[in-house]
Amino acid sequence: MVAHSDIEHSLVNKRWIEEVKKFPVHELYQSYPDGKIDVEKEQALVEVHGSLIWQFPVYWFNCPPLMKQWFDDVLTYGWAYGSRGTQLKDRKIGLAVSMGSSEQDYRAPYDLTAVLRPYEMTLHYVKANY
């Protein structure tokens, strides 16, 4: 899944997408320009694929807003977590992120590991293999 709100003006993310087009690529901002996520469609897409990569630019030390909405809407109780929520259990999920600022902006204690910790915690919570 790719989440970039202005992919046409991106250098790194646009190039990554060109390279991975040989695999299924789901671009959130192209799929939902109105910001209204089809939860059932998204859950079905996740269910039919094996390993997942979430690719996005990190800005303001977070993911793009539509991706955050995707997490909130799609990773539901009973589907992604809870006693019956096993759709992500043992699923390999990785992050591919780009940084829009210099290395100096990401130094301890706020290094990239710290910035990505919420995603690691989320994947641990849904029992995915991060």
Solvent accessible surface area in square Angstrom, and as a share of the most:
residue,aa,sasa,rsa
1,M,34,0.15
2,V,9,0.05
3,A,0,0.00
4,H,30,0.14
5,S,64,0.41
6,D,69,0.36
7,I,24,0.12
8,E,115,0.52
9,H,150,0.67
10,S,12,0.08
11,L,158,0.78
12,V,74,0.43
13,N,6,0.03
14,K,70,0.30
15,R,129,0.47
16,W,87,0.31
17,I,10,0.05
18,E,97,0.44
19,E,82,0.37
20,V,62,0.35
21,K,115,0.49
22,K,157,0.67
23,F,130,0.54
24,P,106,0.67
25,V,43,0.24
26,H,39,0.17
27,E,21,0.09
28,L,0,0.00
29,Y,56,0.21
30,Q,122,0.54
31,S,43,0.28
32,Y,14,0.05
33,P,113,0.71
34,D,98,0.51
35,G,23,0.22
36,K,151,0.64
37,I,20,0.10
38,D,67,0.35
39,V,46,0.27
40,E,143,0.64
41,K,98,0.42
42,E,2,0.01
43,Q,23,0.10
44,A,51,0.39
45,L,55,0.28
46,V,9,0.05
47,E,81,0.36
48,V,114,0.65
49,H,61,0.27
50,G,51,0.49
51,S,74,0.48
52,L,25,0.12
53,I,96,0.49
54,W,4,0.01
55,Q,12,0.05
56,F,0,0.00
57,P,12,0.07
58,V,2,0.01
59,Y,82,0.31
60,W,221,0.78
61,F,103,0.43
62,N,74,0.38
63,C,9,0.05
64,P,0,0.00
65,P,92,0.58
66,L,10,0.05
67,M,0,0.00
68,K,98,0.42
69,Q,63,0.28
70,W,4,0.01
71,F,24,0.10
72,D,87,0.45
73,D,47,0.25
74,V,0,0.00
75,L,16,0.08
76,T,47,0.27
77,Y,149,0.57
78,G,36,0.35
79,W,26,0.09
80,A,0,0.00
81,Y,65,0.25
82,G,36,0.35
83,S,104,0.67
84,R,204,0.74
85,G,7,0.07
86,T,71,0.42
87,Q,65,0.29
88,L,1,0.00
89,K,103,0.43
90,D,107,0.55
91,R,38,0.14
92,K,126,0.54
93,I,4,0.02
94,G,21,0.20
95,L,36,0.18
96,A,31,0.24
97,V,27,0.16
98,S,12,0.08
99,M,63,0.28
100,G,75,0.72
101,S,54,0.35
102,S,57,0.37
103,E,139,0.62
104,Q,113,0.50
105,D,72,0.37
106,Y,27,0.10
107,R,143,0.52
108,A,84,0.65
109,P,100,0.63
110,Y,152,0.58
111,D,50,0.26
112,L,65,0.32
113,T,79,0.46
114,A,35,0.27
115,V,16,0.09
116,L,21,0.10
117,R,102,0.37
118,P,73,0.46
119,Y,14,0.06
120,E,61,0.28
121,M,122,0.54
122,T,47,0.27
123,L,0,0.00
124,H,143,0.64
125,Y,140,0.53
126,V,5,0.03
127,K,127,0.54
128,A,14,0.11
129,N,78,0.40
130,Y,113,0.43
